[in-house]
Amino acid sequence: MIDMIAALQPLVVGAVLIWSARVKLFSRHAAAAAGRTALARLFGQRRALPAYRLLGGAELALGALLVLPPVRLAEAVAATALAAGFLGYLAYSRRVAPASSCGCLSARPTPVSGRGLARAGLLLAAGGLAGLADGGWAGALAGRPAAGAAVLAAELAAVVALSPELDAAWLLPLRRLRARLTRPLRGGTGVPLLATVQQLQLSDAYRRVAPLLRSDVREHWDDDGWRFVGHAARFRGRSATVVFAVPLADRQPDTVRVAVVDDATGQTLLGLAAPAPPAGPRLTVTPV
């Protein structure tokens, strides 16, 4: 199994290098991307673009050699050295110019992060493993096509996951899909949280405790026909949580109840219960 994995590494590293070279050599935003990298600090603003292009040319040449059989030991050694150079350059960029862009797999401005360093480490390990291969990747895939395809898919998925500059292509769509499926602003009853917040903000209970509030909605949950909405608060110098109880079936603000709970002890410090008859006070304050 290890021989098959080792034989596939030149294809993985070569594909990543060719993709990276595409950005440096053919992107119309290459000049701007080069100016945002640490190359401008290393070589000066005027020489940043030529250095960026030169690096792209080296990546393209080495990537093509790795992808096209046969793969020689010298190519694997060169790939390992280049990955080590990437790792050192990214570490330098993060330490000396933390606001600089990676400029690796996309022209999109992307600060150097731990994910980028991990990706360079992955390529370094892949290059070292490629030096152990006895045969080419084509033969390894032909001999074990299912296992080989699984290894390639896993490694390329790891490269994509460790590439912040590619998040817009896969991570943001996944987050939007999750938001559409889970509808985080709706409770289990289908009543929007915004509608609940509007109802409680129109209530006397909310107006009475509003000076205590120190946050927006921190949590909410539904139970037995009520929606409970929690806010951070301060009550007589103590950290507390204000919990509003809003009936899901009644849209009237007067039905909102509230309690102030001590964060340290769980004791109810103040409760505003249901309103009294119309001739009297609408809400009764009951200190505990």
Secondary structure, DSSP 8 states (H G I E B T S, - for coil): -HHHHHHHHHHHHHHHHHHHHHHHHH-TTHHHHHHHSTHHHHH-HHHHHHHHHHHHHHHHHHHHHHHSS---HHHHHHHHHHHHHHHHHHHHHHHH-TTSB--SS-SS--B--HHHHHHHHHHHHHHHHHTT-SS-HHHHHHHSHHHHHHHHHHHHHHHHHT-GGGHHHHHHHHHHHHHHHH-TTB-TTS-BHHHHHHHHHTSHHHHHHGGGB-SS--EEEEETTEEEEEEEEEETTEEEEEEEEEESS---GGG-EEEEEETTT--EEEEE-S---TTS-SS-EEE-
